C-alpha cells in the first residue's frame, strides 16, 4: 500500500506536470494527515506551496524606441535613390547606407565642424571635384559621394577598409602611411563603425 508521503509526492508531480504555465501550487493538510494539492484552491484552507516565477516584462525605453523607428523611417526614405546611385557606380547599396549612417544619420542638412555637408558629408573641394552644385540636395550629394567612393575603391584595389579610411581622412593620408589606415583616432573609430553598419545592412537588404 502506498504511504501518504509517497502519495503526496506523486500528487505534487502530477500538479507540476499539468499546471498551466505561471500557475501557483496550493496545498491543504487535513486533520488525518491527508494532503491535498491543487493549482486552483477551493477554499481558504489552501496555502501556497510552490509560487510560480514572476514574469518580468522587457520594457524598451521610449526614447530608444523612437530613435530606432525614426532611424528606420529616415533610411527607408532614401532607399530608392541609394539603389539608383549604387547601380550607376557599381556599388553595393548596403555600403552607401553604411557610410550615410555614420556620416550624417540621414540628415541632409548635416554640417560638420570641418565644413563637410549633406548626407555623405562632402567637403567643399570634393563637392566641386564631382560637380555637386548643392551639397544639401540629397540626390546631388549622394551622386557625388558615391562617385568619390567608387574612385577610392578603384585606387585602393577594392579594399573597402582603405577606401573608407580615405573617405574619412583623405586619400593622400592613406598613401602617406603606406596604403594603410592612418593612425588617427577618428579614422580608427570611423572605419569599423562603417563596416559594422555595412555587414548589418548586407543581411537586411
KOLROVEX-687741 format. One line per 2 residues: their letters; for each residue x, y, z of C-alpha. Coordinates in nm, 3 decimals. Each point is the difference from the previous one (the first is absolute). Layout:
<pts>
a = X Y Z ~ ...
</pts>
This chain:
<pts>
xx = 0.000 0.000 0.000 ~ 0.137 0.346 -0.095
xx = 0.092 0.218 0.298 ~ -0.145 0.347 0.044
xx = 0.345 0.144 -0.056 ~ 0.038 -0.177 -0.335
xx = -0.354 0.086 -0.103 ~ 0.062 0.368 0.072
xx = 0.315 -0.012 -0.210 ~ -0.187 -0.153 -0.295
xx = -0.280 0.254 0.034 ~ 0.253 0.281 0.007
xx = 0.171 -0.135 -0.314 ~ -0.334 -0.024 -0.178
xx = -0.088 0.359 0.088 ~ 0.337 0.124 -0.118
xx = -0.033 -0.178 -0.334 ~ -0.358 0.104 -0.063
xx = -0.009 0.351 0.140 ~ -0.034 0.291 -0.242
xx = 0.316 0.202 -0.056 ~ 0.030 0.261 0.273
xx = -0.251 -0.171 0.238 ~ 0.063 -0.035 0.375
xx = -0.027 -0.337 0.181 ~ -0.213 -0.001 0.318
xx = -0.002 -0.259 0.280 ~ -0.245 -0.087 0.277
xx = 0.065 -0.254 0.282 ~ -0.309 -0.151 0.162
xx = -0.025 -0.100 0.368 ~ 0.070 -0.365 -0.091
xx = 0.322 0.097 -0.178 ~ -0.138 -0.023 -0.354
xx = 0.165 0.251 -0.231 ~ -0.198 0.157 -0.281
xx = 0.178 0.182 -0.283 ~ -0.152 0.224 -0.263
xx = 0.079 0.286 -0.233 ~ -0.355 0.129 0.059
xx = -0.070 0.028 0.376 ~ -0.359 -0.073 0.091
xx = -0.003 0.164 0.344 ~ 0.203 0.216 0.235
xx = 0.175 -0.295 0.168 ~ 0.232 -0.038 -0.299
xx = 0.335 0.175 0.023 ~ 0.261 0.060 -0.267
xx = 0.246 -0.287 -0.016 ~ 0.188 0.097 -0.319
xx = -0.029 0.353 -0.133 ~ 0.024 0.048 -0.375
xx = 0.298 0.209 -0.113 ~ -0.093 0.356 -0.075
xx = 0.025 0.095 -0.363 ~ 0.212 0.306 -0.058
xx = -0.118 0.225 -0.279 ~ 0.276 0.132 -0.223
xx = -0.059 0.369 -0.045 ~ 0.171 0.185 -0.281
xx = 0.065 0.361 0.103 ~ -0.230 0.233 -0.191
xx = 0.289 0.217 -0.116 ~ 0.192 -0.300 -0.139
xx = -0.312 -0.131 -0.173 ~ -0.069 0.338 -0.159
xx = 0.361 0.027 -0.119 ~ -0.011 -0.348 -0.155
xx = -0.328 0.071 -0.178 ~ 0.121 0.343 -0.109
xx = 0.329 -0.138 -0.134 ~ -0.181 -0.273 -0.194
xx = -0.244 0.253 -0.144 ~ 0.283 0.227 -0.115
xx = 0.186 -0.290 -0.162 ~ -0.313 -0.121 -0.175
xx = -0.053 0.347 -0.139 ~ 0.330 -0.025 -0.192
xx = -0.010 -0.365 -0.106 ~ -0.100 0.070 -0.361
xx = 0.250 0.277 -0.071 ~ 0.280 -0.199 0.167
xx = -0.088 -0.304 -0.213 ~ 0.007 0.214 -0.315
xx = 0.334 0.161 0.081 ~ 0.148 -0.336 0.102
xx = -0.084 -0.149 -0.339 ~ 0.144 0.303 -0.179
xx = 0.341 -0.041 0.165 ~ 0.002 -0.378 0.048
xx = -0.010 0.017 0.380 ~ -0.192 -0.200 0.257
xx = -0.290 0.201 0.137 ~ 0.087 -0.145 0.344
xx = 0.337 0.176 -0.015 ~ -0.154 0.335 -0.088
xx = -0.258 -0.036 0.277 ~ 0.282 -0.083 0.242
xx = 0.195 0.314 -0.092 ~ -0.312 0.218 0.026
xx = -0.089 -0.153 0.339 ~ 0.336 0.097 0.148
xx = 0.053 0.327 -0.188 ~ -0.335 0.173 0.048
xx = -0.256 -0.244 0.139 ~ -0.213 0.085 -0.304
xx = -0.013 0.370 0.079 ~ 0.032 0.180 -0.338
xx = 0.066 0.331 0.179 ~ 0.286 -0.132 0.214
xx = 0.312 0.216 0.019 ~ 0.319 -0.111 0.174
xx = 0.243 0.219 0.193 ~ 0.242 -0.039 -0.293
xx = -0.254 0.122 -0.255 ~ -0.117 -0.332 -0.147
xx = -0.365 0.012 -0.101 ~ -0.299 -0.213 -0.089
xx = -0.083 -0.369 0.015 ~ 0.349 -0.121 -0.087
xx = 0.179 0.296 0.158 ~ 0.181 0.131 -0.305
xx = 0.281 0.248 0.053 ~ -0.030 0.310 -0.224
xx = 0.296 -0.102 -0.218 ~ -0.140 -0.351 -0.044
xx = -0.343 0.135 -0.091 ~ 0.159 0.231 -0.258
xx = 0.216 -0.283 -0.137 ~ -0.307 -0.213 -0.068
xx = -0.225 0.273 -0.132 ~ -0.228 0.030 0.303
xx = -0.152 0.348 -0.021 ~ -0.221 -0.039 0.309
xx = 0.143 -0.234 0.262 ~ -0.322 0.026 0.201
xx = -0.197 -0.153 -0.285 ~ -0.024 -0.372 0.088
xx = 0.016 -0.125 -0.360 ~ 0.303 0.214 -0.088
xx = 0.175 -0.079 0.327 ~ -0.052 -0.374 -0.039
xx = 0.118 0.008 -0.361 ~ 0.319 0.187 0.089
xx = 0.069 -0.214 0.307 ~ -0.061 -0.328 -0.181
xx = 0.218 0.112 -0.293 ~ 0.281 0.092 0.239
xx = -0.033 -0.329 0.191 ~ 0.011 -0.196 -0.327
xx = 0.321 0.180 -0.099 ~ 0.155 -0.073 0.340
xx = -0.083 -0.369 -0.031 ~ 0.168 -0.008 -0.340
xx = 0.306 0.180 0.129 ~ 0.042 -0.239 0.292
xx = -0.071 -0.322 -0.194 ~ -0.353 -0.042 0.141
xx = 0.131 -0.009 0.356 ~ -0.310 0.130 0.178
xx = 0.181 0.082 0.325 ~ 0.259 0.214 -0.178
xx = -0.266 0.168 -0.215 ~ -0.197 0.090 0.312
xx = 0.314 0.125 0.174 ~ 0.069 0.219 -0.303
xx = -0.359 0.123 0.000 ~ 0.046 0.111 0.359
xx = 0.361 0.117 0.014 ~ 0.075 0.065 -0.365
xx = 0.162 -0.221 -0.261 ~ 0.338 0.171 0.042
xx = 0.002 -0.086 0.372 ~ -0.047 -0.369 -0.081
xx = 0.275 0.010 -0.264 ~ 0.230 0.188 0.239
xx = -0.030 -0.284 0.253 ~ 0.096 -0.269 -0.248
xx = -0.353 -0.076 -0.119 ~ -0.109 -0.083 0.352
xx = -0.269 0.147 0.218 ~ 0.147 0.323 0.144
xx = 0.056 -0.014 0.378 ~ -0.250 0.280 0.063
xx = -0.244 -0.061 0.283 ~ -0.298 0.119 -0.204
xx = 0.089 -0.222 -0.297 ~ 0.076 -0.303 0.216
xx = -0.347 0.039 0.150 ~ -0.171 0.087 -0.329
xx = 0.103 -0.301 -0.210 ~ -0.130 -0.277 0.233
xx = -0.321 0.193 0.063 ~ -0.077 0.020 -0.371
xx = 0.097 -0.364 -0.051 ~ -0.234 -0.102 0.281
xx = -0.292 0.180 -0.164 ~ 0.105 -0.145 -0.334
xx = -0.019 -0.359 0.125 ~ -0.334 0.064 0.169
xx = -0.151 0.158 -0.311 ~ 0.130 -0.282 -0.221
xx = -0.210 -0.247 0.198 ~ -0.306 0.225 -0.006
x = -0.004 0.124 -0.359
</pts>
